[in-house]
Amino acid sequence: MTNHAVVIAGGGPTGLMLAGELALARVDVAIVERRANQDLPGSRAGGLHSRTIEVLDQRGIADRFLTQGKVMQIVGIATTPLDISDFPTRHAYGLALWQEGIERILAAWVDELGVPIHRGREVTGFVQDDTGVDVELGGGGALRAEYLVGCDGGRSLIRKRAGIEFPGWDPSVSYLIAEVEMTGEPELGIRRGDRGINGLGRLEDGKRVRAVLIEQHVMQGEEPTLDDLRAALIAVYGTDYGVHNVTWLSRFTDMARQAASYRERRVLLAGDAAHVHSPAGGQGLNIGVQDAVNLGWKLAQVVHGTSPESLLDTYQAERHPIGARVLRSTMAQTALNRGDERTQALRETMAELLSMDEPRKRTAAMMSGLDIRYDLGAGHPLLGRRMPDLDLLTADGSRRVFTLLHEARPVLVNLGEPGALDIAPWADRVKRVDVRYAGAWEIPVLGAVAAPTAVLIRPDGHVAWVGDGTDQGLRDALTTWFGPPTQKGEAPITSR
Ligand SMILES: Cc1cc2nc3c(=O)[nH]c(=O)nc-3n(C[C@H](O)[C@H](O)[C@H](O)COP(=O)(O)OP(=O)(O)OC[C@H]3O[C@@H](n4cnc5c(N)ncnc54)[C@H](O)[C@@H]3O)c2cc1C
């Protein structure tokens, strides 16, 4: 049986991102992916929100995505667009790029990092004990891991086998999504129906059409047929436009469910395996990638013995509320997209509110992920929030904050007296950089905040401690997030 520290079930966006994070932290990780290659049968997610681009920038790979997609304003709620170009971020926009493109870039990165991917293999079950997990593979064979992470999508076998509940809401509407050719000339654009929005749009080749159509009755599960597609077209447009050459036909719903727990001892969940919801607002892939970035460094520290297993509890504590608010926002959007006059009136009221600066900023920051604040207690407004990507002056010249995070290691940025803040007992784990910075400190929604004298940044880019001229609380924060201090004469914790 082959051993790995971590086995990831599923090499979609979440599994790939997690594998990259673990590999950067020098964890022996492998992916088991059912698909024989990274091809996707049709377009799924259509892009990346600002915070996801930032997260990729923190690893030095954002340009790989930006050069393949189209930068544009993509945030919106119930057809009200929300412009974020005045937000204090280097990436005050979203990126239009199909999921297949996103996955290919992530897969190439993971490949460079040397992560083995067992393609065309399926996880069919597992048994966990006190020291690890035996992971069964279809067609025979097994892997042994210290931890198994289910990144295996909304129908997650890992979640089901772990016995983790998946409470939430049944679908109120189901959609067909298809890529087709049409003999007739289709009415392109959006057509609102009683229960939501239908849409027909040309694909990049200018020939085929992407159709998103509400079904007459809520359907789930079984594969839709060409007859279902024709019926849906006729119900909405009065004609099937001579639909033929269907290259992709699938169904999605607005079902909203979230795993009651993101961990069952040595088994964890991330991405769609942990939360499913309507694609309205384009959130799913984005929060999956961000789950991975929250979990990766924590799991690495637990595997290396740097931190106790209880660090993994903070993954659930921090990411479950983010998933829950995405469910809530997508449910609101499903309701707002209905076509009756009362909903139309509600939509207009919302649009009026969102034309004001404060509501626009709050909603757009939520949807772009830029407002996320993990609850790390009271204190400076930066605490628990994303560290802005400032241009710092270091002994080696100008450095962006995000460049300091490329290795996915914690960083103490000392803006005060050079050499201040002794972190010698953590020096094997935490990088200290003496810098100068005279510019503004601005964070989305809140605006300008007081300049700190130091910030301790976690590998996921969130601020774990803020200095106010003293080192009060620094040792506690270092211990909480990066493990106990190394005693004098003791081997560095990372080499044990
Ligand atoms: C129509 C549509 C539009 C969308 N638009 C957007 C958007 O604009 N923005 C956005 O952020 N999100 C969007 N989403 C959601 C997005 O596609 C998902 O949230 C995203 O794919 C989740 O990534 P994941 O890696 O968690 O899961 P998945 O992408 O589902 O990946 C799971 C992987 O696990 C593999 N797998 C499953 N079971 C096993 C097993 N037992 N063993 C081994 N491998 C297994 C699968 O083959 C797959 O590769 C959209 C979804 C749909 C349907």
The ligand as an SDF file (V2000), in Angstrom:
LIG
                    3D

 53 58  0  0  0  0  0  0  0  0999 V2000
  -23.7130   26.1220  -14.7000 C   0  0  0  0  0  0  0  0  0  0  0  0
  -22.7190   26.4120  -13.6290 C   0  0  0  0  0  0  0  0  0  0  0  0
  -22.1270   27.6510  -13.6110 C   0  0  0  0  0  0  0  0  0  0  0  0
  -21.2180   27.9550  -12.6130 C   0  0  0  0  0  0  0  0  0  0  0  0
  -20.6450   29.2000  -12.5930 N   0  0  0  0  0  0  0  0  0  0  0  0
  -19.7570   29.5110  -11.6310 C   0  0  0  0  0  0  0  0  0  0  0  0
  -19.0570   30.7600  -11.6490 C   0  0  0  0  0  0  0  0  0  0  0  0
  -19.2390   31.5910  -12.5270 O   0  0  0  0  0  0  0  0  0  0  0  0
  -18.1830   31.0030  -10.6420 N   0  0  0  0  0  0  0  0  0  0  0  0
  -17.9160   30.0890   -9.6640 C   0  0  0  0  0  0  0  0  0  0  0  0
  -17.1070   30.3760   -8.7750 O   0  0  0  0  0  0  0  0  0  0  0  0
  -18.5260   28.8900   -9.6510 N   0  0  0  0  0  0  0  0  0  0  0  0
  -19.4290   28.5670  -10.6040 C   0  0  0  0  0  0  0  0  0  0  0  0
  -20.0100   27.3400  -10.6190 N   0  0  0  0  0  0  0  0  0  0  0  0
  -19.6670   26.3780   -9.5640 C   0  0  0  0  0  0  0  0  0  0  0  0
  -18.3580   25.6480   -9.8320 C   0  0  0  0  0  0  0  0  0  0  0  0
  -18.4130   24.9760  -11.0580 O   0  0  0  0  0  0  0  0  0  0  0  0
  -18.0920   24.6890   -8.6860 C   0  0  0  0  0  0  0  0  0  0  0  0
  -18.3050   25.3450   -7.4650 O   0  0  0  0  0  0  0  0  0  0  0  0
  -16.6550   24.1470   -8.7240 C   0  0  0  0  0  0  0  0  0  0  0  0
  -16.4600   23.2800   -9.8090 O   0  0  0  0  0  0  0  0  0  0  0  0
  -16.3260   23.3980   -7.4360 C   0  0  0  0  0  0  0  0  0  0  0  0
  -15.0330   22.8930   -7.5060 O   0  0  0  0  0  0  0  0  0  0  0  0
  -14.6360   21.5950   -6.6680 P   0  0  0  0  0  0  0  0  0  0  0  0
  -13.2240   21.3070   -7.0390 O   0  0  0  0  0  0  0  0  0  0  0  0
  -14.9850   21.7930   -5.2510 O   0  0  0  0  0  0  0  0  0  0  0  0
  -15.6040   20.4480   -7.2100 O   0  0  0  0  0  0  0  0  0  0  0  0
  -15.7210   19.8620   -8.6890 P   0  0  0  0  0  0  0  0  0  0  0  0
  -15.3860   20.8650   -9.7120 O   0  0  0  0  0  0  0  0  0  0  0  0
  -17.0300   19.1780   -8.7670 O   0  0  0  0  0  0  0  0  0  0  0  0
  -14.5610   18.7910   -8.7440 O   0  0  0  0  0  0  0  0  0  0  0  0
  -14.6660   17.5440   -8.0960 C   0  0  0  0  0  0  0  0  0  0  0  0
  -13.6960   16.5930   -8.7540 C   0  0  0  0  0  0  0  0  0  0  0  0
  -13.6970   15.3700   -8.0480 O   0  0  0  0  0  0  0  0  0  0  0  0
  -13.7300   14.2960   -8.9610 C   0  0  0  0  0  0  0  0  0  0  0  0
  -14.3580   13.1750   -8.2340 N   0  0  0  0  0  0  0  0  0  0  0  0
  -15.6390   13.0930   -7.7970 C   0  0  0  0  0  0  0  0  0  0  0  0
  -15.8130   11.9680   -7.0840 N   0  0  0  0  0  0  0  0  0  0  0  0
  -14.6160   11.3300   -7.0600 C   0  0  0  0  0  0  0  0  0  0  0  0
  -14.1620   10.1310   -6.4670 C   0  0  0  0  0  0  0  0  0  0  0  0
  -14.9720    9.3470   -5.7370 N   0  0  0  0  0  0  0  0  0  0  0  0
  -12.8640    9.7640   -6.6400 N   0  0  0  0  0  0  0  0  0  0  0  0
  -12.0290   10.5550   -7.3760 C   0  0  0  0  0  0  0  0  0  0  0  0
  -12.4120   11.7080   -7.9570 N   0  0  0  0  0  0  0  0  0  0  0  0
  -13.6800   12.0950   -7.7870 C   0  0  0  0  0  0  0  0  0  0  0  0
  -14.5180   14.8100  -10.1390 C   0  0  0  0  0  0  0  0  0  0  0  0
  -14.2030   14.1080  -11.3200 O   0  0  0  0  0  0  0  0  0  0  0  0
  -14.0680   16.2740  -10.1940 C   0  0  0  0  0  0  0  0  0  0  0  0
  -12.9400   16.4560  -11.0010 O   0  0  0  0  0  0  0  0  0  0  0  0
  -20.9050   26.9990  -11.6200 C   0  0  0  0  0  0  0  0  0  0  0  0
  -21.4890   25.7380  -11.6640 C   0  0  0  0  0  0  0  0  0  0  0  0
  -22.3930   25.4420  -12.6660 C   0  0  0  0  0  0  0  0  0  0  0  0
  -23.0210   24.0890  -12.7080 C   0  0  0  0  0  0  0  0  0  0  0  0
  1  2  1  0
  2  3  1  0
  2 52  2  0
  3  4  2  0
  4  5  1  0
  4 50  1  0
  5  6  2  0
  6  7  1  0
  6 13  1  0
  7  8  2  0
  7  9  1  0
  9 10  1  0
 10 11  2  0
 10 12  1  0
 12 13  2  0
 13 14  1  0
 14 15  1  0
 14 50  1  0
 15 16  1  0
 16 17  1  0
 16 18  1  0
 18 19  1  0
 18 20  1  0
 20 21  1  0
 20 22  1  0
 22 23  1  0
 23 24  1  0
 24 25  2  0
 24 26  1  0
 24 27  1  0
 27 28  1  0
 28 29  2  0
 28 30  1  0
 28 31  1  0
 31 32  1  0
 32 33  1  0
 33 34  1  0
 33 48  1  0
 34 35  1  0
 35 36  1  0
 35 46  1  0
 36 37  1  0
 36 45  1  0
 37 38  2  0
 38 39  1  0
 39 40  1  0
 39 45  2  0
 40 41  1  0
 40 42  2  0
 42 43  1  0
 43 44  2  0
 44 45  1  0
 46 47  1  0
 46 48  1  0
 48 49  1  0
 50 51  2  0
 51 52  1  0
 52 53  1  0
M  END
$$$$
